[in-house]
């Protein structure tokens, strides 16, 4: 097991690792749609989806993977009625790659965010 470190990985506020690698697989903790430096959260669901996915990509790259190696994504949403907008933005971001996925309605999320996502990915070359 290894915990990737890089200056681009924000220090978590809680007791967890943002990303852990084990046996050729990365496990990425929940990513909120929050800018890592400013802590700003965009307003629209589309912008929040892109921000969370970009935060995911930052951890993928730091852990030795990339978006086309994502195996599974779990998306927690505060309002399932926003599924269509999330799906459209998610599909554009991933392109032809289609990881396994679950969208879970969960009610209110931390900091008033509209979604949070976590993922599992293969490490490149493993």
DAURQUI-V973894 format. One record per run of one state. SS is the DSSP state (alpha for helix, beta for strand, coil for the rest). FROM is the first residue (numbers start at 0). LEN is the number of residues. If there is no record, write none. Layout:
ss->{SS & SS}
from->{FROM & FROM}
len->{LEN & LEN}
This chain:
ss->{coil & beta & coil & beta & coil & beta & coil & beta & coil & beta & coil & alpha & coil & alpha & beta & coil & alpha & coil & beta & coil & alpha & coil & beta & coil}
from->{0 & 1 & 2 & 18 & 22 & 24 & 32 & 33 & 34 & 40 & 41 & 44 & 62 & 66 & 69 & 77 & 79 & 94 & 99 & 105 & 109 & 112 & 114 & 122}
len->{1 & 1 & 16 & 4 & 2 & 8 & 1 & 1 & 6 & 1 & 3 & 18 & 4 & 3 & 8 & 2 & 15 & 5 & 6 & 4 & 3 & 2 & 8 & 4}
